[in-house]
Amino acid sequence: MIGSAIREISAARTSPLICAAFVEKTAQIWDVDAQQKVGEFSARFSFGAENLAMHPDGGFVVTGSSAARGGSIASYRVPDGHSEWRRDRLPYPACIRFGQSGQDVYYTLQDRRVERTNALTGVPVEVFRDTNHYFEGPGAQALIAPVSTADYLLVAEHKIPIPKLTFAILDVVFGATSLCITESAGPVRCIDYLTGTEQWRYTPAEGSHVLRLHYNRLDGFFYGVLWHYQKGHFRNLIRVDPNTGQTARVRELKSSWEAFIEVTQQLVTSAGDVIDLSSGRTVGELAFPRKEYADRFTLT
């Protein structure tokens, strides 16, 4: 069977650029507005652990890779792939994310710590020990996921504990006055920034959870990718009312990875579909590379 070769996608925040990485250790840069590939280069990359992050302005990408002798984090200039910096001998990096300003990049290491590194130089700035994840918000907000406590820590005007419900956090997104948290095999919760009060909760059907979250600043809704993991490769784009938590299914997705594009308020899938969030319509198609898979491993 033939399917998409793309394994992870990351989008810029202030430009319509995305980076799409595939199994042959290759990264492609695409202009979503023009629906054209604008760059391609070799990059060390281990898929499946959120090891791809594009800078907010699209100027470079950071990737993570793992090997028996240790992992590495590397930065590549867009679109030519020139190596900016690299750090080696890291214990299995994962969950790479840029801070809101783009000055810092955060990543999780296997030895229960998150490092904050200068995005331009690769020099470590701060270490959060006993921590699995660090999500930085658009203001002074952040959500920290400690390893050895029963609570997440919401950092805003005060430090507020938020109870953990399952064994793993999947994603966090910050809205106008609240944030949403989704957890593995668990619900999506909306939490008020200032008080830590739970405003609503969306609990998917058994055997499913929301993988990725997004806040659409144009229509004010939260969006997510709902995955029915017990039914195999079956996903839906959903829309959630920020005030009530009422949820609607926007459309089915035929993909194995997706990325929300903030500047255009669209969703790009590994199948190459460019989807308008508000309408759910396909508004473009990117000619991503394809490859042949054994039938049971076919992904789009």
Kinemage of the C-alpha trace (Angstrom):
@kinemage 1
@onewidth
@group {chain A} dominant
@subgroup {mainchain}
@vectorlist {calphas} color= white
{ca met a 1} P 0.000 0.000 0.000
{ca ile a 2} L 1.113 3.547 -0.707
{ca gly a 3} L 0.853 6.229 1.987
{ca ser a 4} L 2.383 9.494 3.073
{ca ala a 5} L 6.046 9.384 4.079
{ca ile a 6} L 5.539 12.279 6.515
{ca arg a 7} L 5.933 11.334 10.179
{ca glu a 8} L 5.818 14.673 12.021
{ca ile a 9} L 4.805 18.226 11.147
{ca ser a 10} L 5.551 21.473 12.976
{ca ala a 11} L 4.218 24.916 12.081
{ca ala a 12} L 5.569 28.425 12.531
{ca arg a 13} L 3.403 30.773 14.575
{ca thr a 14} L 3.702 34.079 12.699
{ca ser a 15} L 4.252 32.861 9.125
{ca pro a 16} L 2.503 30.253 6.917
{ca leu a 17} L 5.536 27.935 6.937
{ca ile a 18} L 5.607 24.342 8.121
{ca cys a 19} L 8.352 21.751 8.474
{ca ala a 20} L 7.422 18.183 7.523
{ca ala a 21} L 9.869 15.401 8.412
{ca phe a 22} L 9.877 11.878 7.063
{ca val a 23} L 11.482 8.570 7.797
{ca glu a 24} L 14.497 8.974 5.542
{ca lys a 25} L 15.859 11.656 7.912
{ca thr a 26} L 14.748 14.438 5.595
{ca ala a 27} L 12.971 17.690 6.452
{ca gln a 28} L 10.897 19.642 3.944
{ca ile a 29} L 9.810 23.275 4.297
{ca trp a 30} L 6.458 24.208 2.789
{ca asp a 31} L 4.711 27.544 2.272
{ca val a 32} L 1.096 26.651 3.017
{ca asp a 33} L -0.336 29.813 1.423
{ca ala a 34} L 1.465 29.140 -1.843
{ca gln a 35} L 1.121 25.343 -1.458
{ca gln a 36} L 4.741 25.019 -2.549
{ca lys a 37} L 7.831 23.314 -1.174
{ca val a 38} L 10.472 25.989 -0.521
{ca gly a 39} L 13.277 23.897 0.969
{ca glu a 40} L 14.550 20.382 1.716
{ca phe a 41} L 17.541 19.165 3.728
{ca ser a 42} L 18.890 16.240 5.738
{ca ala a 43} L 18.178 16.348 9.462
{ca arg a 44} L 18.722 13.867 12.293
{ca phe a 45} L 15.289 13.080 13.626
{ca ser a 46} L 13.557 10.348 15.687
{ca phe a 47} L 9.843 10.327 14.958
{ca gly a 48} L 7.065 9.537 17.426
{ca ala a 49} L 8.290 11.649 20.341
{ca glu a 50} L 7.491 15.211 19.193
{ca asn a 51} L 11.090 15.690 18.142
{ca leu a 52} L 10.405 18.429 15.605
{ca ala a 53} L 9.765 22.096 16.370
{ca met a 54} L 9.671 25.104 14.044
{ca his a 55} L 10.633 28.542 15.337
{ca pro a 56} L 7.657 30.928 15.669
{ca asp a 57} L 8.826 33.056 12.717
{ca gly a 58} L 9.796 30.033 10.605
{ca gly a 59} L 13.484 30.964 10.488
{ca phe a 60} L 14.820 27.627 11.714
{ca val a 61} L 13.810 24.237 13.078
{ca val a 62} L 15.079 22.182 16.015
{ca thr a 63} L 15.054 18.389 15.895
{ca gly a 64} L 15.828 15.642 18.369
{ca ser a 65} L 17.253 12.192 17.756
{ca ser a 66} L 18.055 9.186 19.911
{ca ala a 67} L 20.574 6.368 19.604
{ca ala a 68} L 22.113 3.668 21.786
{ca arg a 69} L 25.024 5.966 22.691
{ca gly a 70} L 22.772 8.894 23.518
{ca gly a 71} L 20.644 11.481 21.806
{ca ser a 72} L 21.139 14.932 20.362
{ca ile a 73} L 19.340 18.215 19.751
{ca ala a 74} L 20.184 20.157 16.584
{ca ser a 75} L 19.114 23.432 14.984
{ca tyr a 76} L 18.841 23.930 11.214
{ca arg a 77} L 18.394 27.173 9.319
{ca val a 78} L 15.396 27.462 6.986
{ca pro a 79} L 15.209 26.859 4.088
{ca asp a 80} L 18.744 25.615 3.299
{ca gly a 81} L 19.274 23.388 6.361
{ca his a 82} L 22.557 25.000 7.441
{ca ser a 83} L 23.522 23.643 10.886
{ca glu a 84} L 23.246 26.392 13.513
{ca trp a 85} L 24.165 24.390 16.627
{ca arg a 86} L 23.997 20.898 18.084
{ca arg a 87} L 24.113 19.306 21.540
{ca asp a 88} L 25.121 15.661 21.906
{ca arg a 89} L 25.055 12.968 24.596
{ca leu a 90} L 21.574 13.827 25.804
{ca pro a 91} L 19.433 11.060 27.349
{ca tyr a 92} L 16.654 10.533 24.793
{ca pro a 93} L 15.270 14.037 24.085
{ca ala a 94} L 11.553 14.443 23.351
{ca cys a 95} L 8.676 16.954 23.395
{ca ile a 96} L 10.563 19.877 21.825
{ca arg a 97} L 8.710 23.205 22.086
{ca phe a 98} L 9.608 26.839 21.561
{ca gly a 99} L 8.688 29.439 24.144
{ca gln a 100} L 6.245 32.132 23.128
{ca ser a 101} L 8.920 34.710 22.271
{ca gly a 102} L 11.030 32.246 20.318
{ca gln a 103} L 14.089 33.050 22.432
{ca asp a 104} L 14.038 29.693 24.215
{ca val a 105} L 13.421 26.082 23.291
{ca tyr a 106} L 12.269 23.494 25.846
{ca tyr a 107} L 12.742 19.721 25.660
{ca thr a 108} L 12.227 16.756 27.946
{ca leu a 109} L 15.034 14.329 28.787
{ca gln a 110} L 14.700 10.756 29.968
{ca asp a 111} L 16.362 11.465 33.319
{ca arg a 112} L 13.255 13.349 34.544
{ca arg a 113} L 14.182 16.908 33.661
{ca val a 114} L 13.260 19.623 31.200
{ca glu a 115} L 15.957 21.897 29.827
{ca arg a 116} L 15.418 25.469 28.652
{ca thr a 117} L 18.011 26.350 26.025
{ca asn a 118} L 18.775 29.565 24.164
{ca ala a 119} L 17.204 28.968 20.755
{ca leu a 120} L 19.846 30.955 18.860
{ca thr a 121} L 22.998 29.554 20.476
{ca gly a 122} L 22.029 26.162 21.926
{ca val a 123} L 23.446 27.175 25.316
{ca pro a 124} L 21.429 25.755 28.256
{ca val a 125} L 19.767 28.464 30.346
{ca glu a 126} L 17.752 26.625 33.002
{ca val a 127} L 16.973 23.081 34.160
{ca phe a 128} L 13.630 21.982 35.638
{ca arg a 129} L 14.368 18.820 37.584
{ca asp a 130} L 11.767 16.178 38.440
{ca thr a 131} L 9.736 17.502 35.482
{ca asn a 132} L 8.189 15.848 32.421
{ca his a 133} L 6.809 18.873 30.564
{ca tyr a 134} L 6.906 22.661 30.522
{ca phe a 135} L 4.242 24.566 28.543
{ca glu a 136} L 4.785 28.315 28.255
{ca gly a 137} L 1.763 30.579 27.758
{ca pro a 138} L 1.444 33.880 25.873
{ca gly a 139} L 1.705 36.044 28.996
{ca ala a 140} L 3.281 35.159 32.310
{ca gln a 141} L 1.468 31.821 32.368
{ca ala a 142} L 3.010 28.374 32.274
{ca leu a 143} L 1.951 24.850 33.091
{ca ile a 144} L 4.578 22.557 34.608
{ca ala a 145} L 4.190 18.787 34.898
{ca pro a 146} L 6.299 17.502 37.822
{ca val a 147} L 7.113 13.790 37.905
{ca ser a 148} L 6.765 12.935 41.593
{ca thr a 149} L 3.685 14.913 42.648
{ca ala a 150} L -0.025 14.311 42.129
{ca asp a 151} L -0.585 17.784 40.649
{ca tyr a 152} L 0.433 19.913 37.707
{ca leu a 153} L 1.533 23.423 38.596
{ca leu a 154} L -0.172 26.387 36.939
{ca val a 155} L 2.082 29.440 37.137
{ca ala a 156} L 0.233 32.732 36.596
{ca glu a 157} L -0.225 35.439 39.222
{ca his a 158} L 0.143 32.649 41.778
{ca lys a 159} L 1.269 29.023 41.700
{ca ile a 160} L -1.851 26.858 41.609
{ca pro a 161} L -1.923 23.027 41.792
{ca ile a 162} L -4.061 21.287 39.159
{ca pro a 163} L -4.811 17.592 39.886
{ca lys a 164} L -3.433 15.006 37.480
{ca leu a 165} L -6.123 12.626 36.263
{ca thr a 166} L -4.128 10.062 34.269
{ca phe a 167} L -0.531 8.931 33.822
{ca ala a 168} L 0.464 11.286 30.980
{ca ile a 169} L -0.272 14.768 29.695
{ca leu a 170} L -0.715 15.018 25.913
{ca asp a 171} L -1.080 18.736 25.189
{ca val a 172} L -1.863 22.142 26.669
{ca val a 173} L -3.189 25.216 24.889
{ca phe a 174} L -3.687 28.727 26.258
{ca gly a 175} L -6.831 30.685 25.353
{ca ala a 176} L -7.974 34.215 26.164
{ca thr a 177} L -8.694 33.664 29.872
{ca ser a 178} L -8.240 29.936 30.350
{ca leu a 179} L -6.155 26.967 29.294
{ca cys a 180} L -7.109 23.478 28.171
{ca ile a 181} L -5.332 20.288 29.232
{ca thr a 182} L -5.725 16.898 27.563
{ca glu a 183} L -4.390 13.674 29.092
{ca ser a 184} L -3.803 10.158 27.827
{ca ala a 185} L -7.041 8.118 28.031
{ca gly a 186} L -8.556 11.071 29.874
{ca pro a 187} L -10.691 14.177 29.395
{ca val a 188} L -10.026 17.687 28.165
{ca arg a 189} L -10.324 20.187 31.015
{ca cys a 190} L -10.673 23.963 30.781
{ca ile a 191} L -8.950 25.776 33.660
{ca asp a 192} L -9.262 29.459 34.605
{ca tyr a 193} L -5.879 31.237 34.592
{ca leu a 194} L -6.338 33.241 37.764
{ca thr a 195} L -8.098 30.820 40.084
{ca gly a 196} L -7.262 27.373 38.749
{ca thr a 197} L -10.992 26.589 38.752
{ca glu a 198} L -12.186 23.924 36.337
{ca gln a 199} L -14.736 25.588 34.049
{ca trp a 200} L -15.791 22.514 32.091
{ca arg a 201} L -14.705 19.014 31.142
{ca tyr a 202} L -15.086 17.098 27.877
{ca thr a 203} L -14.775 13.329 28.242
{ca pro a 204} L -14.366 11.447 24.930
{ca ala a 205} L -15.817 7.988 24.407
{ca glu a 206} L -13.953 5.065 25.928
{ca gly a 207} L -10.923 4.110 23.884
{ca ser a 208} L -10.262 7.620 22.601
{ca his a 209} L -8.572 10.839 23.664
{ca val a 210} L -7.653 14.244 22.241
{ca leu a 211} L -4.067 14.273 20.982
{ca arg a 212} L -3.560 17.936 20.069
{ca leu a 213} L -5.214 21.210 21.049
{ca his a 214} L -5.437 24.666 19.488
{ca tyr a 215} L -7.069 28.005 20.293
{ca asn a 216} L -8.504 29.869 17.294
{ca arg a 217} L -8.162 33.572 18.109
{ca leu a 218} L -10.441 34.464 15.151
{ca asp a 219} L -13.587 32.588 16.205
{ca gly a 220} L -12.693 32.100 19.895
{ca phe a 221} L -13.140 28.313 19.880
{ca phe a 222} L -10.814 25.557 21.002
{ca tyr a 223} L -10.020 22.817 18.478
{ca gly a 224} L -8.578 19.355 18.905
{ca val a 225} L -7.634 16.143 17.126
{ca leu a 226} L -9.675 13.288 18.584
{ca trp a 227} L -8.057 9.859 18.174
{ca his a 228} L -9.974 6.596 18.629
{ca tyr a 229} L -6.885 4.584 19.527
{ca gln a 230} L -8.788 1.344 20.223
{ca lys a 231} L -10.290 1.412 16.728
{ca gly a 232} L -6.958 1.871 14.986
{ca his a 233} L -6.180 4.729 12.663
{ca phe a 234} L -9.339 6.833 13.111
{ca arg a 235} L -9.270 10.572 13.855
{ca asn a 236} L -11.604 13.563 13.883
{ca leu a 237} L -11.172 17.324 14.031
{ca ile a 238} L -13.393 18.654 16.836
{ca arg a 239} L -14.490 22.140 17.929
{ca val a 240} L -15.133 23.024 21.592
{ca asp a 241} L -17.090 26.017 22.884
{ca pro a 242} L -14.774 27.907 25.320
{ca asn a 243} L -17.638 28.847 27.625
{ca thr a 244} L -19.672 25.649 27.846
{ca gly a 245} L -17.388 22.850 26.670
{ca gln a 246} L -20.011 21.793 24.126
{ca thr a 247} L -18.220 19.767 21.465
{ca ala a 248} L -18.899 19.278 17.763
{ca arg a 249} L -17.133 17.025 15.275
{ca val a 250} L -15.976 19.144 12.356
{ca arg a 251} L -14.748 16.376 10.023
{ca glu a 252} L -12.938 13.080 9.768
{ca leu a 253} L -9.154 13.147 9.283
{ca lys a 254} L -7.207 10.610 7.209
{ca ser a 255} L -3.755 11.176 8.629
{ca ser a 256} L -1.199 10.036 11.188
{ca trp a 257} L 0.059 13.506 12.214
{ca glu a 258} L -1.364 17.032 12.192
{ca ala a 259} L -0.270 20.574 12.960
{ca phe a 260} L -2.356 23.690 13.607
{ca ile a 261} L -1.235 26.855 11.791
{ca glu a 262} L -1.948 29.901 13.928
{ca val a 263} L -1.397 32.638 11.350
{ca thr a 264} L -3.937 31.142 8.912
{ca gln a 265} L -6.099 29.232 11.440
{ca gln a 266} L -5.803 26.046 9.444
{ca leu a 267} L -4.872 22.429 10.062
{ca val a 268} L -2.273 20.619 7.935
{ca thr a 269} L -2.301 16.823 7.971
{ca ser a 270} L 0.333 14.266 7.030
{ca ala a 271} L -1.870 13.374 4.052
{ca gly a 272} L -1.209 16.897 2.742
{ca asp a 273} L -4.707 18.277 3.380
{ca val a 274} L -4.945 21.957 4.331
{ca ile a 275} L -8.180 22.408 6.282
{ca asp a 276} L -9.903 25.643 7.300
{ca leu a 277} L -10.784 25.276 10.974
{ca ser a 278} L -14.004 27.290 11.094
{ca ser a 279} L -15.630 25.661 8.063
{ca gly a 280} L -13.907 22.281 8.080
{ca arg a 281} L -13.380 22.525 4.321
{ca thr a 282} L -10.249 21.400 2.503
{ca val a 283} L -8.753 24.577 1.045
{ca gly a 284} L -5.480 23.195 -0.300
{ca glu a 285} L -3.328 20.144 -0.815
{ca leu a 286} L 0.419 19.780 -0.290
{ca ala a 287} L 2.235 17.253 -2.489
{ca phe a 288} L 3.985 15.428 0.339
{ca pro a 289} L 6.265 12.493 -0.585
{ca arg a 290} L 4.714 9.010 -0.590
{ca lys a 291} L 6.143 5.581 0.130
{ca glu a 292} L 5.097 1.961 0.118
{ca tyr a 293} L 4.161 0.197 3.366
{ca ala a 294} L 3.113 -3.292 4.356
{ca asp a 295} L -0.709 -3.275 4.432
{ca arg a 296} L -1.098 -3.227 8.205
{ca phe a 297} L 1.250 -0.236 8.539
{ca thr a 298} L -0.348 1.989 5.901
{ca leu a 299} L -0.605 5.581 7.115
{ca thr a 300} L -1.775 8.714 5.344
